[in-house]
Amino acid sequence: MPYSKTSPKLFYTDTGKGKPVVLLHGFLGSSVCWDACVETLLETHRVLTFDCPAHGNSKPPQEGSSLKHYASQIALTLHDLKLANVCVVGHSLGGYIALELLRLIPEKIQTFVLLNSTCMADSSTKKLARNRAANLLLKSPEMFVRMAYRNLISESRFEELRPLISKRMAIAKTFPPKGLITILEAMRDRPDYTKALQSYNGKKYWLQSYNDSFLDVNLASKIAAQTHCNFKTFNGGHLCLIEQPNVVASLLRNILA
């Protein structure tokens, strides 16, 4: 479980043999979110998970850092490891970073998967929501984490999943608030990636939960069609790696078969 030689603040795991798969988690997550997927994919693939800056074991980013900067750190690590023909999977925030990778190193990406994410830039309404989130995070980090998890898990599953949610929340509460605010600002200020996704000629998939509170499934379907992505849906809310880890693992296994 090393830190990147070229980007020493970036923590990643690298296990298994076979074609490489890169898994990028969402906001307030970490590499452990992918445990079920890693276990499934290790049967046939080399699996790398990266902790986003200020998440998991990665160090906080410099103030004002962009998603492009984070993606470039991953790209340098992949270059250092001499990896090509990679499958990149990004959940939520990880999807935005994956899209930056798609712009930086499209020739090294063989298969691209968005998971409860989008290629669209934030609307003005969404930008304001991220500003409010940053303000709350600065004032009360614990309240912010509690509210985020409550809003991102399907209400019908919350009590059932409470023990796992509590563990993930406990991890998220250890993340540095100022670093998380920098990530929120980077998400808010990210560009639109629609053209980059549309022009990418490799295999591309868009996996979308029906009850994702961040993106309406019908809108996601339309954008996926416009960008020529294979669109697949499944039950659950935004935090599908908590609600439906085995379903996501099965979908990825079938995509990579």
C-alpha positions as CSV (number, residue, x, y, z in Angstrom):
1,M,0.0,0.0,0.0
2,P,2.4,2.7,-1.2
3,Y,2.5,6.4,-1.7
4,S,3.2,7.4,-5.3
5,K,6.9,8.0,-6.1
6,T,6.0,10.8,-8.5
7,S,3.3,12.3,-6.2
8,P,4.3,11.4,-2.6
9,K,1.1,12.9,-1.1
10,L,-1.0,10.4,-3.1
11,F,-1.8,7.1,-1.5
12,Y,-2.8,4.1,-3.6
13,T,-3.2,0.3,-3.5
14,D,-2.0,-2.1,-6.2
15,T,-3.0,-5.7,-6.1
16,G,-3.5,-8.7,-8.4
17,K,-2.4,-9.6,-11.9
18,G,-3.9,-9.1,-15.3
19,K,-5.2,-6.1,-17.2
20,P,-5.2,-3.0,-14.9
21,V,-8.3,-1.4,-13.5
22,V,-8.2,2.0,-11.7
23,L,-10.9,2.7,-9.2
24,L,-11.6,6.3,-8.0
25,H,-13.9,6.8,-5.1
26,G,-16.4,9.7,-4.4
27,F,-16.4,12.6,-2.0
28,L,-16.1,11.6,1.7
29,G,-15.1,8.1,0.6
30,S,-11.8,6.3,0.4
31,S,-10.3,3.2,-1.2
32,V,-12.1,0.9,1.3
33,C,-15.4,1.8,-0.5
34,W,-14.2,-0.5,-3.3
35,D,-13.6,-3.6,-1.2
36,A,-16.4,-5.7,-2.7
37,C,-15.3,-4.6,-6.2
38,V,-11.7,-5.3,-5.6
39,E,-12.4,-8.8,-4.2
40,T,-14.4,-9.6,-7.3
41,L,-12.1,-8.1,-9.9
42,L,-8.9,-9.5,-8.4
43,E,-9.9,-12.9,-9.9
44,T,-9.0,-11.7,-13.3
45,H,-7.4,-8.2,-13.1
46,R,-4.7,-6.0,-11.5
47,V,-6.7,-3.5,-9.4
48,L,-5.4,-0.1,-8.3
49,T,-7.4,2.2,-5.9
50,F,-6.4,5.8,-5.3
51,D,-7.3,7.9,-2.3
52,C,-8.4,11.4,-3.4
53,P,-6.4,14.2,-1.8
54,A,-7.7,14.9,1.8
55,H,-9.4,11.5,1.8
56,G,-8.2,8.2,3.2
57,N,-4.5,8.1,3.6
58,S,-3.7,10.8,1.0
59,K,-2.4,14.1,2.2
60,P,-4.4,17.4,1.9
61,P,-4.2,19.3,-1.4
62,Q,-2.7,22.7,-1.8
63,E,-5.4,25.4,-1.6
64,G,-6.8,26.3,-5.0
65,S,-5.8,22.9,-6.5
66,S,-7.9,21.7,-9.4
67,L,-9.3,18.3,-10.5
68,K,-6.9,18.4,-13.4
69,H,-4.0,18.6,-10.9
70,Y,-5.3,15.5,-9.0
71,A,-5.7,13.6,-12.3
72,S,-2.2,14.5,-13.4
73,Q,-0.9,13.0,-10.2
74,I,-2.6,9.7,-11.0
75,A,-1.5,9.9,-14.7
76,L,2.1,10.3,-13.5
77,T,1.8,7.3,-11.2
78,L,0.4,5.2,-14.0
79,H,3.3,6.3,-16.2
80,D,5.7,5.4,-13.5
81,L,4.1,1.9,-13.2
82,K,4.3,1.6,-17.0
83,L,0.6,0.9,-17.3
84,A,-1.5,1.2,-20.5
85,N,-4.8,-0.2,-21.8
86,V,-6.3,0.7,-18.4
87,C,-9.9,0.5,-17.4
88,V,-10.8,3.6,-15.3
89,V,-13.9,3.6,-13.1
90,G,-14.9,6.8,-11.3
91,H,-17.7,7.2,-8.7
92,S,-19.1,10.7,-8.2
93,L,-16.1,12.9,-7.5
94,G,-14.0,10.0,-8.8
95,G,-15.9,10.3,-12.1
96,Y,-14.9,13.9,-12.5
97,I,-11.2,13.0,-11.9
98,A,-11.6,10.1,-14.3
99,L,-12.9,12.5,-16.9
100,E,-9.8,14.7,-16.4
101,L,-7.7,11.6,-17.0
102,L,-9.7,11.0,-20.2
103,R,-8.6,14.4,-21.4
104,L,-5.0,13.9,-20.3
105,I,-4.2,10.4,-21.3
106,P,-7.0,9.0,-23.6
107,E,-4.5,6.8,-25.4
108,K,-3.8,4.8,-22.2
109,I,-7.5,4.2,-21.4
110,Q,-9.1,1.2,-23.0
111,T,-12.4,1.2,-21.0
112,F,-14.1,4.1,-19.2
113,V,-16.8,3.8,-16.6
114,L,-18.8,6.6,-15.0
115,L,-20.6,5.5,-11.8
116,N,-23.3,7.9,-10.4
117,S,-21.3,10.8,-11.9
118,T,-21.7,13.2,-14.8
119,C,-19.7,14.9,-17.5
120,M,-21.7,18.1,-17.1
121,A,-20.3,21.1,-15.3
122,D,-22.1,22.4,-12.2
123,S,-25.1,24.6,-12.8
124,S,-25.3,27.9,-11.0
125,T,-27.7,26.3,-8.5
126,K,-25.3,23.5,-7.8
127,K,-22.4,25.9,-7.4
128,L,-24.3,27.7,-4.7
129,A,-25.1,24.4,-3.0
130,R,-21.4,23.6,-2.9
131,N,-20.7,27.0,-1.4
132,R,-23.2,26.3,1.3
133,A,-21.7,22.9,1.9
134,A,-18.2,24.4,2.3
135,N,-19.6,26.9,4.8
136,L,-21.2,24.2,6.9
137,L,-18.0,22.0,6.6
138,L,-16.0,24.9,8.0
139,K,-18.4,25.6,10.9
140,S,-19.3,22.0,11.9
141,P,-17.4,19.2,10.1
142,E,-19.2,16.4,12.1
143,M,-22.7,17.8,11.2
144,F,-21.7,18.1,7.6
145,V,-20.6,14.5,7.4
146,R,-23.8,13.3,9.1
147,M,-26.0,15.3,6.8
148,A,-24.1,14.2,3.7
149,Y,-24.5,10.5,4.5
150,R,-28.2,11.0,5.4
151,N,-28.9,12.7,2.1
152,L,-27.0,10.3,-0.1
153,I,-28.3,7.0,1.2
154,S,-31.8,5.8,0.2
155,E,-34.1,6.5,3.1
156,S,-35.5,2.9,2.9
157,R,-32.1,1.4,3.4
158,F,-30.6,3.7,6.1
159,E,-31.5,1.8,9.2
160,E,-30.6,-1.5,7.7
161,L,-27.2,-0.2,6.7
162,R,-26.6,2.0,9.8
163,P,-23.6,-0.1,11.2
164,L,-21.7,0.2,7.9
165,I,-22.7,3.8,7.5
166,S,-21.4,4.6,11.0
167,K,-18.1,3.0,10.1
168,R,-17.7,5.0,6.9
169,M,-18.8,8.2,8.7
170,A,-16.2,7.7,11.4
171,I,-13.5,7.5,8.7
172,A,-14.8,10.6,6.9
173,K,-14.8,12.6,10.2
174,T,-11.0,12.2,10.3
175,F,-10.5,13.9,7.0
176,P,-9.1,17.5,7.2
177,P,-12.0,20.0,6.7
178,K,-9.9,22.6,4.9
179,G,-8.7,19.9,2.5
180,L,-12.3,18.8,1.9
181,I,-13.3,22.4,1.2
182,T,-10.6,22.6,-1.5
183,I,-12.0,19.5,-3.1
184,L,-15.6,21.0,-3.0
185,E,-14.3,24.1,-4.7
186,A,-12.5,22.1,-7.3
187,M,-15.7,20.2,-8.1
188,R,-17.6,23.5,-8.2
189,D,-15.1,25.0,-10.7
190,R,-14.6,22.0,-12.9
191,P,-15.2,22.4,-16.7
192,D,-17.8,20.6,-18.8
193,Y,-16.5,17.3,-20.0
194,T,-19.2,16.4,-22.4
195,K,-17.1,16.9,-25.6
196,A,-14.2,15.0,-24.1
197,L,-16.5,12.0,-23.3
198,Q,-18.3,12.2,-26.6
199,S,-15.0,12.2,-28.6
200,Y,-13.4,9.3,-26.7
201,N,-13.5,6.3,-29.0
202,G,-12.8,3.5,-26.5
203,K,-15.4,1.4,-24.7
204,K,-17.4,3.7,-22.4
205,Y,-20.2,3.0,-19.9
206,W,-22.5,5.0,-17.7
207,L,-23.8,3.2,-14.6
208,Q,-26.6,5.0,-12.8
209,S,-28.7,4.4,-9.7
210,Y,-32.4,4.9,-10.0
211,N,-32.7,6.9,-6.8
212,D,-29.5,9.1,-7.1
213,S,-30.3,12.4,-5.4
214,F,-27.6,14.1,-7.3
215,L,-28.6,13.2,-10.9
216,D,-32.0,12.3,-12.3
217,V,-31.8,8.9,-14.0
218,N,-33.8,10.2,-17.1
219,L,-31.4,13.1,-17.6
220,A,-28.4,10.8,-17.1
221,S,-29.9,8.5,-19.8
222,K,-30.1,11.4,-22.3
223,I,-26.6,12.6,-21.7
224,A,-25.3,9.0,-21.9
225,A,-27.0,8.7,-25.3
226,Q,-25.5,12.0,-26.5
227,T,-22.0,10.9,-25.5
228,H,-22.4,7.4,-26.9
229,C,-22.1,5.6,-23.6
230,N,-23.6,2.2,-22.8
231,F,-26.1,3.1,-20.2
232,K,-27.0,0.7,-17.4
233,T,-29.2,1.2,-14.3
234,F,-29.6,-0.4,-11.0
235,N,-31.5,0.2,-7.7
236,G,-30.2,2.4,-5.0
237,G,-29.1,5.9,-4.0
238,H,-26.0,7.9,-4.7
239,L,-23.7,6.0,-2.4
240,C,-24.1,2.8,-4.3
241,L,-20.8,1.4,-3.0
242,I,-22.5,1.2,0.4
243,E,-26.0,0.3,-0.8
244,Q,-25.3,-2.1,-3.6
245,P,-21.6,-3.1,-3.5
246,N,-22.1,-6.5,-4.9
247,V,-24.3,-5.3,-7.7
248,V,-21.7,-2.7,-8.8
249,A,-19.0,-5.4,-8.6
250,S,-21.1,-7.7,-10.8
251,L,-21.7,-4.9,-13.3
252,L,-18.0,-4.2,-13.5
253,R,-17.0,-7.8,-13.8
254,N,-19.4,-8.2,-16.8
255,I,-18.1,-5.0,-18.4
256,L,-14.5,-6.3,-18.1
257,A,-15.2,-9.9,-19.1
